[in-house]
């Protein structure tokens, strides 16, 4: 193999390890409506960051709370370095602030979880049609079009694991089904990877943890205008700027500290 062939093969390996397409999931945790509002704020932060990077970002599905927050949402992102940049965002994010509805001035703590799911061209996951329960429902299209006319929204339940995925953003049932299957495949692969990592956890020493969705990774303290990542024990200020999408300094710090410990 000459140098050009080797370089080409390395690019292929890197493309599989760090694909340019991901599904970013946010889910409200503890804190009721405040948690849902925080989940939406996180989703918007990542969408704004994607805009700064000239990536595409599309909300495939969102379940809204009564105040317009996100109980859960799935966002498709495409762009150079998407997974490599965002892979360490998986985990529990916590916000401390005084809600507008709080009359006594008490600080509330709410949480939301983030999961970064890479979409790989080659997957080791085999999905059997008999393991799927598929439901169709009516969905509003872009700009409120197509509302209550055609059953384009798709929900897929993977019966062996109970994993439930949805896609409502596309105008056709077929497209939504393809998106939902893509999300399901990514979630099943992530589940398989987590189980494999657990088996070898004693041998996997990294400085930032295991990318577990339940790992508490970051606190956003609004009153002190400070964001702290607990894995690397580092803080940043100017929360509004960061929530406005300017998260590059945090992501770069995570990549630096995310190298395996030798």
C-alpha atoms as a printed R data frame, in Angstrom:
    type eleno elety resid chain resno       x      y      z
1   ATOM     1    CA   UNK     A     1   0.000  0.000  0.000
2   ATOM     2    CA   UNK     A     2   1.494  3.351 -1.024
3   ATOM     3    CA   UNK     A     3   1.151  6.568  0.971
4   ATOM     4    CA   UNK     A     4  -1.837  7.864 -1.011
5   ATOM     5    CA   UNK     A     5  -3.752  4.614 -0.496
6   ATOM     6    CA   UNK     A     6  -2.893  4.620  3.208
7   ATOM     7    CA   UNK     A     7  -4.059  8.222  3.563
8   ATOM     8    CA   UNK     A     8  -7.320  7.371  1.807
9   ATOM     9    CA   UNK     A     9  -7.876  4.364  4.078
10  ATOM    10    CA   UNK     A    10  -7.212  6.503  7.166
11  ATOM    11    CA   UNK     A    11  -9.805  9.036  6.032
12  ATOM    12    CA   UNK     A    12 -12.300  6.203  5.602
13  ATOM    13    CA   UNK     A    13 -11.591  4.937  9.134
14  ATOM    14    CA   UNK     A    14 -11.922  8.449 10.579
15  ATOM    15    CA   UNK     A    15 -15.194  8.985  8.703
16  ATOM    16    CA   UNK     A    16 -16.634  5.864 10.328
17  ATOM    17    CA   UNK     A    17 -15.316  6.718 13.791
18  ATOM    18    CA   UNK     A    18 -16.327 10.378 13.601
19  ATOM    19    CA   UNK     A    19 -19.253 10.635 11.160
20  ATOM    20    CA   UNK     A    20 -20.527 14.021 10.022
21  ATOM    21    CA   UNK     A    21 -24.156 13.199 10.816
22  ATOM    22    CA   UNK     A    22 -25.617 12.856 14.298
23  ATOM    23    CA   UNK     A    23 -28.902 12.753 16.164
24  ATOM    24    CA   UNK     A    24 -28.867 15.043 19.184
25  ATOM    25    CA   UNK     A    25 -31.475 14.141 21.783
26  ATOM    26    CA   UNK     A    26 -32.531 16.309 24.701
27  ATOM    27    CA   UNK     A    27 -34.856 15.186 27.459
28  ATOM    28    CA   UNK     A    28 -36.219 17.056 30.474
29  ATOM    29    CA   UNK     A    29 -35.185 15.570 33.812
30  ATOM    30    CA   UNK     A    30 -35.928 16.673 37.375
31  ATOM    31    CA   UNK     A    31 -37.678 20.006 37.751
32  ATOM    32    CA   UNK     A    32 -40.997 19.836 35.916
33  ATOM    33    CA   UNK     A    33 -41.694 22.795 33.612
34  ATOM    34    CA   UNK     A    34 -38.343 24.390 34.461
35  ATOM    35    CA   UNK     A    35 -36.570 21.240 33.277
36  ATOM    36    CA   UNK     A    36 -38.502 21.289 29.997
37  ATOM    37    CA   UNK     A    37 -37.645 24.959 29.441
38  ATOM    38    CA   UNK     A    38 -33.987 24.167 30.132
39  ATOM    39    CA   UNK     A    39 -34.063 21.224 27.719
40  ATOM    40    CA   UNK     A    40 -35.324 23.554 24.987
41  ATOM    41    CA   UNK     A    41 -32.672 26.137 25.860
42  ATOM    42    CA   UNK     A    42 -29.990 23.455 25.466
43  ATOM    43    CA   UNK     A    43 -31.463 22.331 22.144
44  ATOM    44    CA   UNK     A    44 -31.451 25.926 20.897
45  ATOM    45    CA   UNK     A    45 -27.843 26.364 22.060
46  ATOM    46    CA   UNK     A    46 -26.731 23.426 19.924
47  ATOM    47    CA   UNK     A    47 -28.832 24.543 16.947
48  ATOM    48    CA   UNK     A    48 -27.285 28.026 17.123
49  ATOM    49    CA   UNK     A    49 -23.831 26.456 17.356
50  ATOM    50    CA   UNK     A    50 -24.617 24.375 14.277
51  ATOM    51    CA   UNK     A    51 -25.510 27.604 12.484
52  ATOM    52    CA   UNK     A    52 -22.156 29.135 13.412
53  ATOM    53    CA   UNK     A    53 -20.438 26.037 11.980
54  ATOM    54    CA   UNK     A    54 -22.545 26.127  8.792
55  ATOM    55    CA   UNK     A    55 -24.031 22.737  9.657
56  ATOM    56    CA   UNK     A    56 -27.640 21.840  8.945
57  ATOM    57    CA   UNK     A    57 -29.903 21.278 11.942
58  ATOM    58    CA   UNK     A    58 -33.472 19.996 11.809
59  ATOM    59    CA   UNK     A    59 -35.854 19.144 14.645
60  ATOM    60    CA   UNK     A    60 -37.213 15.718 13.708
61  ATOM    61    CA   UNK     A    61 -39.490 15.408 16.717
62  ATOM    62    CA   UNK     A    62 -40.358 17.482 19.772
63  ATOM    63    CA   UNK     A    63 -42.808 16.899 22.602
64  ATOM    64    CA   UNK     A    64 -43.603 20.302 24.086
65  ATOM    65    CA   UNK     A    65 -44.587 21.165 27.642
66  ATOM    66    CA   UNK     A    66 -47.446 23.517 28.498
67  ATOM    67    CA   UNK     A    67 -45.035 26.486 28.681
68  ATOM    68    CA   UNK     A    68 -43.377 25.658 25.372
69  ATOM    69    CA   UNK     A    69 -40.380 23.762 26.703
70  ATOM    70    CA   UNK     A    70 -39.207 20.379 25.456
71  ATOM    71    CA   UNK     A    71 -40.160 17.249 27.343
72  ATOM    72    CA   UNK     A    72 -37.986 15.545 24.738
73  ATOM    73    CA   UNK     A    73 -36.727 16.300 21.250
74  ATOM    74    CA   UNK     A    74 -34.583 14.757 18.523
75  ATOM    75    CA   UNK     A    75 -32.492 16.978 16.253
76  ATOM    76    CA   UNK     A    76 -30.680 15.850 13.124
77  ATOM    77    CA   UNK     A    77 -27.366 17.623 12.512
78  ATOM    78    CA   UNK     A    78 -25.080 17.349  9.511
79  ATOM    79    CA   UNK     A    79 -21.723 19.013  9.033
80  ATOM    80    CA   UNK     A    80 -17.999 18.468  9.006
81  ATOM    81    CA   UNK     A    81 -16.804 17.209 12.387
82  ATOM    82    CA   UNK     A    82 -20.296 17.056 13.941
83  ATOM    83    CA   UNK     A    83 -19.738 13.924 16.027
84  ATOM    84    CA   UNK     A    84 -16.100 14.676 16.840
85  ATOM    85    CA   UNK     A    85 -17.080 18.119 18.146
86  ATOM    86    CA   UNK     A    86 -20.168 17.167 20.149
87  ATOM    87    CA   UNK     A    87 -19.450 13.614 21.323
88  ATOM    88    CA   UNK     A    88 -18.609 14.678 24.891
89  ATOM    89    CA   UNK     A    89 -21.914 16.537 25.384
90  ATOM    90    CA   UNK     A    90 -23.720 13.327 26.336
91  ATOM    91    CA   UNK     A    91 -24.830 13.357 29.976
92  ATOM    92    CA   UNK     A    92 -26.912 15.261 32.516
93  ATOM    93    CA   UNK     A    93 -26.787 19.061 32.379
94  ATOM    94    CA   UNK     A    94 -27.991 21.000 35.433
95  ATOM    95    CA   UNK     A    95 -29.208 24.597 35.676
96  ATOM    96    CA   UNK     A    96 -29.523 26.711 38.824
97  ATOM    97    CA   UNK     A    97 -31.647 29.837 38.533
98  ATOM    98    CA   UNK     A    98 -34.623 31.748 39.929
99  ATOM    99    CA   UNK     A    99 -37.644 30.998 37.702
100 ATOM   100    CA   UNK     A   100 -39.825 33.922 36.575
101 ATOM   101    CA   UNK     A   101 -42.752 32.265 38.349
102 ATOM   102    CA   UNK     A   102 -40.841 32.088 41.666
103 ATOM   103    CA   UNK     A   103 -42.267 34.814 43.937
104 ATOM   104    CA   UNK     A   104 -40.042 34.083 46.946
105 ATOM   105    CA   UNK     A   105 -36.785 34.499 45.045
106 ATOM   106    CA   UNK     A   106 -35.677 30.926 45.679
107 ATOM   107    CA   UNK     A   107 -33.096 29.273 43.456
108 ATOM   108    CA   UNK     A   108 -34.383 26.192 41.643
109 ATOM   109    CA   UNK     A   109 -32.259 23.370 40.284
110 ATOM   110    CA   UNK     A   110 -33.450 21.559 37.156
111 ATOM   111    CA   UNK     A   111 -31.826 18.983 34.908
112 ATOM   112    CA   UNK     A   112 -31.948 17.840 31.305
113 ATOM   113    CA   UNK     A   113 -30.091 15.012 29.618
114 ATOM   114    CA   UNK     A   114 -28.329 15.145 26.269
115 ATOM   115    CA   UNK     A   115 -27.404 12.194 24.049
116 ATOM   116    CA   UNK     A   116 -25.204 12.468 20.962
117 ATOM   117    CA   UNK     A   117 -25.885  9.562 18.595
118 ATOM   118    CA   UNK     A   118 -23.602  9.149 15.573
119 ATOM   119    CA   UNK     A   119 -25.207  8.068 12.298
120 ATOM   120    CA   UNK     A   120 -22.794  5.604 10.712
121 ATOM   121    CA   UNK     A   121 -22.911  4.360  7.143
122 ATOM   122    CA   UNK     A   122 -21.842  0.922  8.307
123 ATOM   123    CA   UNK     A   123 -23.633 -0.473 11.324
124 ATOM   124    CA   UNK     A   124 -23.270 -3.722 13.213
125 ATOM   125    CA   UNK     A   125 -26.910 -3.582 14.302
126 ATOM   126    CA   UNK     A   126 -29.446 -5.868 12.639
127 ATOM   127    CA   UNK     A   127 -33.063 -4.824 13.065
128 ATOM   128    CA   UNK     A   128 -35.659 -7.519 12.453
129 ATOM   129    CA   UNK     A   129 -39.000 -6.323 11.010
130 ATOM   130    CA   UNK     A   130 -40.855 -8.592 13.431
131 ATOM   131    CA   UNK     A   131 -39.319 -6.722 16.372
132 ATOM   132    CA   UNK     A   132 -40.936 -3.456 15.343
133 ATOM   133    CA   UNK     A   133 -44.284 -1.927 16.212
134 ATOM   134    CA   UNK     A   134 -44.980  0.965 13.839
135 ATOM   135    CA   UNK     A   135 -47.656  3.613 14.342
136 ATOM   136    CA   UNK     A   136 -48.736  6.440 12.055
137 ATOM   137    CA   UNK     A   137 -50.501  9.649 13.043
138 ATOM   138    CA   UNK     A   138 -51.373 13.064 11.715
139 ATOM   139    CA   UNK     A   139 -48.698 15.696 11.844
140 ATOM   140    CA   UNK     A   140 -48.354 19.384 11.051
141 ATOM   141    CA   UNK     A   141 -45.985 20.144  8.208
142 ATOM   142    CA   UNK     A   142 -43.736 23.149  7.665
143 ATOM   143    CA   UNK     A   143 -45.448 26.400  8.536
144 ATOM   144    CA   UNK     A   144 -48.480 24.561  9.855
145 ATOM   145    CA   UNK     A   145 -49.353 23.030  6.497
146 ATOM   146    CA   UNK     A   146 -50.714 19.523  6.117
147 ATOM   147    CA   UNK     A   147 -52.263 19.621  9.580
148 ATOM   148    CA   UNK     A   148 -54.798 16.870 10.332
149 ATOM   149    CA   UNK     A   149 -54.961 15.734  6.709
150 ATOM   150    CA   UNK     A   150 -52.469 12.917  6.178
151 ATOM   151    CA   UNK     A   151 -50.930 10.485  8.634
152 ATOM   152    CA   UNK     A   152 -47.281 11.379  7.976
153 ATOM   153    CA   UNK     A   153 -45.901 11.206 11.538
154 ATOM   154    CA   UNK     A   154 -44.184  7.927 12.395
155 ATOM   155    CA   UNK     A   155 -43.538  6.247 15.730
156 ATOM   156    CA   UNK     A   156 -41.489  3.043 15.947
157 ATOM   157    CA   UNK     A   157 -41.191  0.884 19.049
158 ATOM   158    CA   UNK     A   158 -38.430 -1.720 19.214
159 ATOM   159    CA   UNK     A   159 -40.195 -4.426 21.207
160 ATOM   160    CA   UNK     A   160 -37.138 -6.313 22.560
161 ATOM   161    CA   UNK     A   161 -35.657 -3.171 24.152
162 ATOM   162    CA   UNK     A   162 -38.679 -0.890 24.504
163 ATOM   163    CA   UNK     A   163 -36.845  1.891 22.668
164 ATOM   164    CA   UNK     A   164 -39.397  4.360 21.297
165 ATOM   165    CA   UNK     A   165 -38.495  6.750 18.448
166 ATOM   166    CA   UNK     A   166 -40.479  9.226 16.384
167 ATOM   167    CA   UNK     A   167 -40.154 11.529 13.406
168 ATOM   168    CA   UNK     A   168 -42.730 14.153 12.507
169 ATOM   169    CA   UNK     A   169 -40.793 16.836 10.605
170 ATOM   170    CA   UNK     A   170 -40.845 15.384  7.096
171 ATOM   171    CA   UNK     A   171 -43.780 15.877  4.729
172 ATOM   172    CA   UNK     A   172 -44.068 12.233  3.713
173 ATOM   173    CA   UNK     A   173 -44.678  9.130  5.769
174 ATOM   174    CA   UNK     A   174 -41.829  7.348  3.970
175 ATOM   175    CA   UNK     A   175 -39.294 10.062  4.842
176 ATOM   176    CA   UNK     A   176 -40.398 10.113  8.474
177 ATOM   177    CA   UNK     A   177 -40.135  6.341  8.609
178 ATOM   178    CA   UNK     A   178 -36.581  6.498  7.217
179 ATOM   179    CA   UNK     A   179 -35.612  9.132  9.792
180 ATOM   180    CA   UNK     A   180 -37.178  7.146 12.638
181 ATOM   181    CA   UNK     A   181 -35.332  3.996 11.554
182 ATOM   182    CA   UNK     A   182 -32.091  5.976 11.436
183 ATOM   183    CA   UNK     A   183 -32.649  7.184 15.000
184 ATOM   184    CA   UNK     A   184 -33.533  3.665 16.153
185 ATOM   185    CA   UNK     A   185 -30.403  2.183 14.598
186 ATOM   186    CA   UNK     A   186 -28.238  4.850 16.261
187 ATOM   187    CA   UNK     A   187 -29.877  4.264 19.652
188 ATOM   188    CA   UNK     A   188 -29.475  0.495 19.418
189 ATOM   189    CA   UNK     A   189 -25.819  0.893 18.468
190 ATOM   190    CA   UNK     A   190 -25.270  3.286 21.382
191 ATOM   191    CA   UNK     A   191 -26.935  0.790 23.729
192 ATOM   192    CA   UNK     A   192 -24.701 -1.991 22.423
193 ATOM   193    CA   UNK     A   193 -21.600  0.189 22.860
194 ATOM   194    CA   UNK     A   194 -22.588  1.093 26.435
195 ATOM   195    CA   UNK     A   195 -23.056 -2.569 27.327
196 ATOM   196    CA   UNK     A   196 -19.685 -3.423 25.782
197 ATOM   197    CA   UNK     A   197 -18.020 -0.549 27.630
198 ATOM   198    CA   UNK     A   198 -19.482 -1.729 30.934
199 ATOM   199    CA   UNK     A   199 -17.839 -5.123 30.445
200 ATOM   200    CA   UNK     A   200 -14.444 -3.511 29.988
201 ATOM   201    CA   UNK     A   201 -14.884 -0.503 32.276
202 ATOM   202    CA   UNK     A   202 -11.895 -1.428 34.427
203 ATOM   203    CA   UNK     A   203  -9.657 -1.196 31.386
204 ATOM   204    CA   UNK     A   204 -11.147  2.016 29.991
205 ATOM   205    CA   UNK     A   205  -9.479  4.864 31.834
206 ATOM   206    CA   UNK     A   206 -10.405  8.222 30.380
207 ATOM   207    CA   UNK     A   207 -10.294 11.622 31.988
208 ATOM   208    CA   UNK     A   208 -13.887 12.526 31.282
209 ATOM   209    CA   UNK     A   209 -15.966  9.467 32.072
210 ATOM   210    CA   UNK     A   210 -17.873  7.040 29.905
211 ATOM   211    CA   UNK     A   211 -20.288  9.226 27.911
212 ATOM   212    CA   UNK     A   212 -23.146  7.733 29.916
213 ATOM   213    CA   UNK     A   213 -26.421  9.606 29.534
214 ATOM   214    CA   UNK     A   214 -26.939  9.432 33.322
215 ATOM   215    CA   UNK     A   215 -23.536 10.940 34.171
216 ATOM   216    CA   UNK     A   216 -23.838 14.443 35.674
217 ATOM   217    CA   UNK     A   217 -21.435 16.469 33.583
218 ATOM   218    CA   UNK     A   218 -22.156 20.205 33.736
219 ATOM   219    CA   UNK     A   219 -23.810 22.927 35.827
220 ATOM   220    CA   UNK     A   220 -25.139 26.241 34.494
221 ATOM   221    CA   UNK     A   221 -25.311 28.694 37.421
222 ATOM   222    CA   UNK     A   222 -27.262 31.687 36.149
223 ATOM   223    CA   UNK     A   223 -26.871 33.852 39.288
224 ATOM   224    CA   UNK     A   224 -23.088 33.474 39.272
225 ATOM   225    CA   UNK     A   225 -22.872 33.664 35.459
226 ATOM   226    CA   UNK     A   226 -20.783 30.512 35.460
227 ATOM   227    CA   UNK     A   227 -20.775 27.179 33.642
228 ATOM   228    CA   UNK     A   228 -18.756 24.377 35.237
229 ATOM   229    CA   UNK     A   229 -17.865 21.056 33.674
230 ATOM   230    CA   UNK     A   230 -17.407 18.605 36.528
231 ATOM   231    CA   UNK     A   231 -15.396 16.079 34.526
232 ATOM   232    CA   UNK     A   232 -12.480 18.417 33.936
233 ATOM   233    CA   UNK     A   233 -13.194 20.794 36.855
234 ATOM   234    CA   UNK     A   234 -13.127 23.871 34.653
235 ATOM   235    CA   UNK     A   235 -15.469 26.884 34.526
236 ATOM   236    CA   UNK     A   236 -16.450 29.515 31.971
237 ATOM   237    CA   UNK     A   237 -18.339 32.798 32.350
238 ATOM   238    CA   UNK     A   238 -20.797 34.758 30.186
239 ATOM   239    CA   UNK     A   239 -23.585 32.192 30.161
240 ATOM   240    CA   UNK     A   240 -25.852 34.127 27.794
241 ATOM   241    CA   UNK     A   241 -23.139 34.172 25.145
242 ATOM   242    CA   UNK     A   242 -22.567 30.436 25.545
243 ATOM   243    CA   UNK     A   243 -26.288 29.630 25.487
244 ATOM   244    CA   UNK     A   244 -26.367 31.730 22.317
245 ATOM   245    CA   UNK     A   245 -24.322 29.030 20.621
246 ATOM   246    CA   UNK     A   246 -20.750 30.101 21.337
247 ATOM   247    CA   UNK     A   247 -19.679 26.823 22.944
248 ATOM   248    CA   UNK     A   248 -16.463 26.278 20.981
249 ATOM   249    CA   UNK     A   249 -14.149 26.968 23.997
250 ATOM   250    CA   UNK     A   250 -15.957 24.301 26.037
251 ATOM   251    CA   UNK     A   251 -15.908 21.766 23.212
252 ATOM   252    CA   UNK     A   252 -12.205 22.355 22.590
253 ATOM   253    CA   UNK     A   253 -11.429 21.859 26.284
254 ATOM   254    CA   UNK     A   254 -13.372 18.595 26.285
255 ATOM   255    CA   UNK     A   255 -11.485 17.311 23.239
256 ATOM   256    CA   UNK     A   256  -8.156 18.143 24.911
257 ATOM   257    CA   UNK     A   257  -9.040 16.377 28.150
258 ATOM   258    CA   UNK     A   258 -10.892 13.578 26.397
259 ATOM   259    CA   UNK     A   259  -7.797 11.778 25.201
260 ATOM   260    CA   UNK     A   260  -7.273  8.344 26.788
261 ATOM   261    CA   UNK     A   261  -4.972  8.213 29.792
262 ATOM   262    CA   UNK     A   262  -1.889  6.147 28.990
